[in-house]
Amino acid sequence: MIYSVSEINSLAAQTFLQNPLFNNIQITGEISGGKRYPSGHYYFTLKDKNASINCVMFKYAMNGLNFNPKDGDEVILKGNISIYEKTGKFQFVSQAMEIQGLGNLYIRFEKLKRELEEKGYFSSENKKPLPSFPKIIGIATSEAGSVLHDMIHVLRRRFPGFKIHLISIAVQGENATREIVNAIQKFNKMEQVDVIILARGGGSIEDLWAFNERPVADAIFASKIPIVSAIGHETDYTISDFVADFRAPTPSAAAEIILPEKQQLIREINTSQQKLSKALLNQVVLAKESLRFYSERPVLKQPQYLFSEQRQFIDQQLNQMIRELKHQLENYLDFNTIQNNKLNSLINNKIQIKSQFLQSQKMQLNSLDPLAILNRGYTYIEGESSEIISSIKQINENENISIHWHDGKAKAKVVNIENES
């Protein structure tokens, strides 16, 4: 049986597709000659010391990666072996890719990133503004590397006379996380620096991992002093970059961000001064023209005419007001006189009625006055204790008594008692 080329390639492709040995397998090697096309598909060669294989990763699989693969990366691919029927080329179709030995680190990175983002650690509302002219700059980095020297060189070039406070830290290794946290907390306790730079040079994800730890993220978020994260190269991203108040692509860029360029500031000040002087000169010219214009107006030459009509109007209103007040006063006086007469008549009537009532009451009281009886020749007797004697039973023989008349009294002594009964 004779087969065509297309049939042979198709048969080979079916063989690979149907054989479980060539499906859902994992291979490892180094990426070489990688290129991503406008379609989104990524074509590359995976090689080791002894061999190589053509690979392709289609757009849908590439979109699931959390890193950008590049030549030289040691990776683990998961997928299936196939043949590209059009050319008959043997290839590996990758469904997933991870950096060899670092898959767990990327998983931890993405997990912590999601947790912190949900808690608001990356929110712009929690970002503190950087000072325009920091007096003292706090730097936390290793004093052994070139990073510190590069930043100092940039700072000196941009604005001589600055001050820095350095806390040397380990930027990788088992002690790095603790030293980074301690440095941030120490800067905050000192309360002397205006801004903090966390800096280190580039490296692998393992080298930068101390800046992906949760304690470092918590320390940055809790800092009251604004922090600039300058970790690695421009393409390197760490958790510290997301939490910090500002992320610089490199340590040198952080130095440029922190301090303005002195000469540029001087040029801007000079430019602003020239613009201000020109604006003031224009204002003076306009003010002079306005002054000349208004000074030639008749109202300013003879300002008394400006108020003549107002003065006449005020005089008219004042005279009208005086006449109205006089009229109101006359009406009030007439009304007051009438009311006073009515009030006096009412008071006199009331006084007369009350006098008559009092006279009547006085006569009634006089008729009830016991002293009025004495005027008719009667008397009353008081005992030794000044009690009124109304019965013979109240006195005894030889008792002293007082006899009262209307015009006086007399002392007497009881000689004999005669009871009517």
C-alpha positions as CSV (number, residue, x, y, z in Angstrom):
1,M,0.0,0.0,0.0
2,I,1.3,3.4,-1.0
3,Y,0.7,6.4,1.3
4,S,1.0,10.1,0.5
5,V,3.1,12.5,2.5
6,S,0.0,14.0,4.1
7,E,-1.3,10.6,5.0
8,I,2.0,9.6,6.6
9,N,2.1,12.8,8.7
10,S,-1.5,12.4,9.7
11,L,-1.0,8.8,10.6
12,A,2.0,9.7,12.8
13,A,0.0,12.5,14.4
14,Q,-2.8,10.1,15.2
15,T,-0.3,7.6,16.6
16,F,1.1,10.2,19.0
17,L,-2.4,11.5,19.9
18,Q,-3.9,8.1,20.7
19,N,-0.9,6.7,22.6
20,P,-1.2,7.6,26.3
21,L,2.6,7.3,26.6
22,F,3.0,10.6,24.7
23,N,0.1,12.5,26.4
24,N,0.0,14.5,29.6
25,I,3.7,14.0,30.2
26,Q,6.3,16.3,31.7
27,I,9.7,17.2,30.3
28,T,12.4,19.5,31.6
29,G,15.1,21.5,29.9
30,E,16.4,25.0,29.0
31,I,14.5,27.5,26.8
32,S,16.4,28.5,23.7
33,G,15.4,30.7,20.7
34,G,12.0,31.6,22.2
35,K,9.8,34.0,20.3
36,R,6.2,35.1,20.9
37,Y,4.3,35.9,17.7
38,P,1.6,38.6,17.3
39,S,-0.9,35.7,17.5
40,G,0.1,35.2,21.1
41,H,1.6,31.8,20.5
42,Y,5.1,31.1,21.9
43,Y,7.6,29.0,19.8
44,F,10.9,27.9,21.3
45,T,13.4,25.0,21.6
46,L,13.8,23.0,24.8
47,K,17.3,21.6,25.1
48,D,19.6,19.8,27.5
49,K,23.3,18.8,27.1
50,N,22.6,16.1,24.5
51,A,19.5,16.9,22.6
52,S,16.7,19.4,21.8
53,I,13.1,19.4,20.8
54,N,10.8,22.0,19.1
55,C,8.1,23.3,21.4
56,V,5.0,25.5,21.0
57,M,2.8,27.0,23.7
58,F,-0.4,28.4,22.3
59,K,-2.0,31.7,23.4
60,Y,-4.6,30.2,25.8
61,A,-1.8,28.4,27.7
62,M,0.5,31.4,27.7
63,N,-2.3,33.6,29.3
64,G,-2.2,31.2,32.3
65,L,1.4,31.9,33.1
66,N,2.4,34.2,36.0
67,F,5.8,34.9,34.5
68,N,7.4,35.8,31.2
69,P,9.6,32.9,29.9
70,K,12.9,33.9,28.4
71,D,15.9,32.2,26.9
72,G,18.1,30.4,29.5
73,D,15.2,29.6,31.8
74,E,15.3,26.1,33.2
75,V,11.6,25.0,33.0
76,I,9.3,22.1,33.4
77,L,6.7,21.6,30.6
78,K,3.5,19.6,30.8
79,G,1.8,18.6,27.6
80,N,1.8,16.1,24.8
81,I,4.1,15.1,21.8
82,S,2.7,15.6,18.3
83,I,3.7,16.1,14.7
84,Y,2.9,19.3,12.8
85,E,1.3,17.6,9.8
86,K,2.0,20.4,7.3
87,T,5.8,20.1,7.7
88,G,6.1,16.8,9.4
89,K,8.1,18.3,12.2
90,F,8.2,16.5,15.6
91,Q,7.3,18.9,18.4
92,F,6.1,19.2,22.0
93,V,2.8,21.1,22.6
94,S,3.1,22.6,26.1
95,Q,-0.1,23.1,28.2
96,A,1.7,24.4,31.3
97,M,5.1,25.7,32.2
98,E,6.9,26.5,35.5
99,I,10.4,27.6,36.4
100,Q,12.3,24.4,37.4
101,G,12.7,24.2,41.2
102,L,10.8,27.5,41.8
103,G,7.2,26.4,41.1
104,N,6.4,26.5,44.8
105,L,7.9,29.9,45.2
106,Y,5.7,31.3,42.5
107,I,2.7,29.7,44.1
108,R,3.5,31.2,47.5
109,F,4.1,34.6,45.8
110,E,0.8,34.6,44.1
111,K,-1.1,33.4,47.2
112,L,0.4,36.1,49.4
113,K,-0.2,38.7,46.7
114,R,-3.9,37.9,46.6
115,E,-4.2,37.8,50.4
116,L,-2.5,41.2,50.8
117,E,-4.5,42.8,47.9
118,E,-7.8,41.7,49.5
119,K,-6.7,43.3,52.8
120,G,-6.0,46.6,51.1
121,Y,-2.2,46.5,51.4
122,F,-1.9,47.7,47.7
123,S,-4.7,50.3,47.8
124,S,-3.7,53.8,46.6
125,E,-5.7,55.1,49.6
126,N,-3.1,53.7,51.9
127,K,-0.1,55.1,50.1
128,K,1.7,57.9,51.8
129,P,3.0,60.8,49.7
130,L,6.8,61.3,49.3
131,P,8.3,64.5,50.7
132,S,9.3,67.0,48.1
133,F,12.6,67.9,49.8
134,P,13.6,65.3,52.4
135,K,16.2,66.5,54.9
136,I,17.4,63.1,56.0
137,I,17.1,60.0,53.8
138,G,16.9,56.5,55.4
139,I,18.5,53.7,53.4
140,A,18.2,50.0,54.3
141,T,20.5,47.9,52.1
142,S,23.8,46.0,52.2
143,E,26.7,48.3,52.6
144,A,29.0,45.7,50.9
145,G,27.4,45.9,47.4
146,S,27.5,48.5,44.7
147,V,23.9,49.5,45.2
148,L,24.7,52.0,48.1
149,H,27.5,53.6,46.2
150,D,25.4,54.0,43.0
151,M,22.6,55.7,45.0
152,I,25.0,58.0,46.8
153,H,26.6,59.0,43.5
154,V,23.2,59.9,42.0
155,L,22.1,61.8,45.1
156,R,25.3,63.8,45.1
157,R,24.9,64.6,41.4
158,R,21.3,65.7,41.8
159,F,21.4,67.7,45.1
160,P,24.6,68.0,47.1
161,G,24.4,68.5,50.8
162,F,21.9,65.8,51.5
163,K,22.0,63.6,54.7
164,I,21.5,59.9,54.8
165,H,21.1,57.4,57.7
166,L,22.2,53.9,56.7
167,I,21.1,50.7,58.3
168,S,23.1,47.9,56.8
169,I,21.0,44.7,56.3
170,A,21.3,41.3,54.7
171,V,19.4,41.4,51.5
172,Q,19.2,37.6,51.0
173,G,19.6,34.5,53.1
174,E,17.9,33.2,56.2
175,N,18.5,36.4,58.3
176,A,17.4,38.9,55.6
177,T,13.7,39.0,56.5
178,R,14.3,39.7,60.2
179,E,16.9,42.4,59.4
180,I,14.7,44.1,56.9
181,V,11.8,44.2,59.4
182,N,14.1,45.5,62.2
183,A,15.5,48.2,60.0
184,I,12.0,49.6,59.1
185,Q,10.9,49.5,62.7
186,K,14.1,51.2,63.9
187,F,13.7,54.0,61.4
188,N,10.1,54.6,62.7
189,K,11.2,54.6,66.3
190,M,14.0,57.1,65.6
191,E,11.5,59.5,63.8
192,Q,14.5,61.3,62.2
193,V,14.3,60.4,58.6
194,D,11.8,61.8,56.1
195,V,11.7,58.8,53.7
196,I,13.0,55.2,53.7
197,I,14.6,53.4,50.7
198,L,14.6,49.6,50.7
199,A,17.2,48.7,48.0
200,R,19.1,45.7,46.6
201,G,20.5,44.7,43.2
202,G,19.0,42.3,40.8
203,G,18.9,38.5,41.1
204,S,16.9,35.4,40.8
205,I,13.5,35.0,42.6
206,E,15.4,33.0,45.2
207,D,17.8,35.9,45.8
208,L,14.9,38.4,46.1
209,W,12.7,36.2,48.2
210,A,13.3,38.0,51.5
211,F,11.3,40.9,50.0
212,N,8.4,38.5,49.3
213,E,7.9,37.5,53.0
214,R,4.7,38.4,55.0
215,P,6.6,40.0,57.9
216,V,8.3,42.5,55.5
217,A,5.0,43.4,53.9
218,D,3.4,44.0,57.4
219,A,6.4,46.2,58.4
220,I,6.1,48.3,55.3
221,F,2.4,48.7,55.6
222,A,2.6,49.7,59.3
223,S,5.4,52.2,58.7
224,K,4.5,55.8,59.4
225,I,7.4,57.0,57.2
226,P,6.9,56.7,53.4
227,I,8.9,53.9,51.9
228,V,10.3,53.5,48.4
229,S,11.0,50.0,47.2
230,A,13.9,49.6,44.9
231,I,14.4,45.9,44.6
232,G,16.3,44.3,41.7
233,H,16.0,45.3,38.0
234,E,13.1,47.0,36.2
235,T,11.5,43.6,35.3
236,D,11.8,42.2,38.9
237,Y,8.7,42.6,41.0
238,T,8.4,41.7,44.7
239,I,5.6,41.9,47.3
240,S,7.5,44.9,48.8
241,D,7.1,46.8,45.5
242,F,3.3,46.4,45.7
243,V,3.0,47.3,49.4
244,A,5.5,50.2,49.4
245,D,4.3,53.8,48.9
246,F,6.4,54.0,45.7
247,R,8.1,51.5,43.6
248,A,11.4,52.4,41.8
249,P,12.6,50.2,38.9
250,T,16.1,50.3,40.2
251,P,18.0,51.7,43.3
252,S,19.5,54.5,41.2
253,A,16.1,55.4,40.0
254,A,15.0,55.6,43.6
255,A,17.7,58.1,44.3
256,E,16.5,60.2,41.3
257,I,12.9,60.0,42.6
258,I,13.7,61.0,46.2
259,L,15.7,64.1,45.4
260,P,15.0,66.7,42.8
261,E,17.8,67.9,40.6
262,K,19.2,71.1,42.1
263,Q,20.2,72.7,38.8
264,Q,16.8,71.9,37.3
265,L,15.2,73.5,40.3
266,I,17.3,76.6,39.9
267,R,16.4,76.8,36.3
268,E,12.7,76.4,37.1
269,I,13.0,79.1,39.8
270,N,14.7,81.5,37.4
271,T,12.1,80.9,34.8
272,S,9.3,81.4,37.3
273,Q,11.0,84.6,38.5
274,Q,11.2,85.9,35.0
275,K,7.5,85.1,34.3
276,L,6.5,86.7,37.6
277,S,8.5,89.8,36.9
278,K,7.0,90.1,33.5
279,A,3.5,89.6,34.9
280,L,4.1,92.2,37.6
281,L,5.4,94.7,35.0
282,N,2.3,94.1,32.8
283,Q,0.1,94.6,35.9
284,V,1.8,97.9,36.6
285,V,1.3,99.1,33.1
286,L,-2.3,98.2,33.1
287,A,-2.7,99.9,36.5
288,K,-1.2,103.1,35.2
289,E,-3.5,103.1,32.2
290,S,-6.5,102.5,34.4
291,L,-5.4,105.3,36.8
292,R,-5.0,107.7,33.9
293,F,-8.4,106.8,32.5
294,Y,-10.2,107.2,35.8
295,S,-8.3,110.4,36.8
296,E,-9.6,112.2,33.6
297,R,-13.3,111.4,34.4
298,P,-15.3,114.4,35.6
299,V,-16.6,112.7,38.6
300,L,-13.0,112.4,40.0
301,K,-12.2,116.0,39.1
302,Q,-15.3,117.3,40.9
303,P,-16.3,114.4,43.2
304,Q,-18.8,116.6,45.1
305,Y,-21.3,116.3,42.3
306,L,-21.3,112.6,42.7
307,F,-23.3,112.9,45.9
308,S,-25.4,116.0,45.3
309,E,-28.5,114.1,44.2
310,Q,-28.1,111.6,47.1
311,R,-27.8,114.5,49.5
312,Q,-31.0,116.1,48.2
313,F,-32.8,112.8,48.4
314,I,-31.7,112.4,52.0
315,D,-32.9,115.9,52.9
316,Q,-36.3,115.2,51.3
317,Q,-36.7,111.9,53.1
318,L,-35.6,113.5,56.4
319,N,-38.1,116.3,56.2
320,Q,-40.9,113.9,55.3
321,M,-39.9,111.7,58.2
322,I,-40.0,114.7,60.6
323,R,-43.5,115.7,59.4
324,E,-44.8,112.2,59.8
325,L,-43.3,112.0,63.3
326,K,-45.0,115.2,64.3
327,H,-48.3,114.1,62.9
328,Q,-48.0,110.8,64.8
329,L,-47.0,112.6,68.0
330,E,-50.0,114.9,67.8
331,N,-52.4,112.0,67.2
332,Y,-50.8,110.2,70.1
333,L,-51.2,113.2,72.5
334,D,-54.8,113.6,71.6
335,F,-55.5,110.0,72.1
336,N,-53.5,110.0,75.4
337,T,-55.6,112.9,76.7
338,I,-58.9,111.1,75.9
339,Q,-57.6,108.0,77.6
340,N,-56.5,109.9,80.6
341,N,-59.9,111.5,81.1
342,K,-61.6,108.1,80.7
343,L,-59.1,106.6,83.2
344,N,-59.7,109.4,85.8
345,S,-63.4,109.1,85.5
346,L,-63.2,105.4,86.0
347,I,-60.9,105.7,89.0
348,N,-63.2,108.3,90.6
349,N,-66.2,106.0,90.2
350,K,-64.3,103.1,91.6
351,I,-63.1,105.3,94.6
352,Q,-66.7,106.4,95.3
353,I,-68.1,102.9,95.2
354,K,-65.3,101.6,97.5
355,S,-65.8,104.6,99.9
356,Q,-69.5,103.8,100.2
357,F,-68.8,100.1,100.7
358,L,-66.2,100.9,103.5
359,Q,-68.7,103.3,105.2
360,S,-71.3,100.5,105.3
361,Q,-68.7,98.1,106.7
362,K,-67.6,100.5,109.3
363,M,-71.2,101.0,110.5
364,Q,-71.6,97.2,110.8
365,L,-68.4,96.9,112.7
366,N,-69.4,99.7,115.1
367,S,-72.7,97.9,115.8
368,L,-70.7,94.8,116.7
369,D,-68.0,96.6,118.7
370,P,-68.4,95.6,122.4
371,L,-67.0,98.9,123.5
372,A,-70.0,100.6,121.9
373,I,-72.2,98.9,124.6
374,L,-70.1,100.6,127.3
375,N,-71.1,104.0,125.9
376,R,-74.6,103.1,126.9
377,G,-73.7,102.6,130.6
378,Y,-72.7,99.0,130.6
379,T,-69.4,97.6,132.0
380,Y,-67.5,94.3,131.9
381,I,-65.4,92.7,134.6
382,E,-62.0,91.1,134.4
383,G,-60.6,88.6,136.9
384,E,-57.1,88.6,138.5
385,S,-55.9,86.7,135.4
386,S,-57.5,89.3,133.0
387,E,-60.1,86.8,132.0
388,I,-63.6,88.2,131.2
389,I,-66.1,87.4,134.1
390,S,-69.3,86.3,132.5
391,S,-70.7,84.3,135.5
392,I,-70.8,84.6,139.3
393,K,-69.3,81.2,139.3
394,Q,-66.0,82.5,138.0
395,I,-65.1,84.6,141.1
396,N,-64.6,84.0,144.8
397,E,-64.8,86.2,147.8
398,N,-61.9,88.5,148.6
399,E,-60.8,88.2,144.9
400,N,-59.5,91.3,143.2
401,I,-61.4,92.3,140.0
402,S,-61.3,95.1,137.5
403,I,-64.5,96.9,136.3
404,H,-64.3,98.6,132.9
405,W,-66.4,101.5,131.6
406,H,-66.2,103.3,128.3
407,D,-63.9,106.0,129.8
408,G,-61.8,104.0,132.3
409,K,-61.7,101.2,134.8
410,A,-61.7,100.7,138.6
411,K,-60.1,98.1,140.9
412,A,-62.5,96.3,143.4
413,K,-62.6,93.5,145.8
414,V,-65.3,90.9,146.1
415,V,-66.8,91.2,149.6
416,N,-69.8,88.9,149.3
417,I,-71.2,86.6,146.6
418,E,-74.9,86.1,146.2
419,N,-76.0,83.4,143.8
420,E,-79.4,84.0,142.2
421,S,-80.2,80.4,142.4
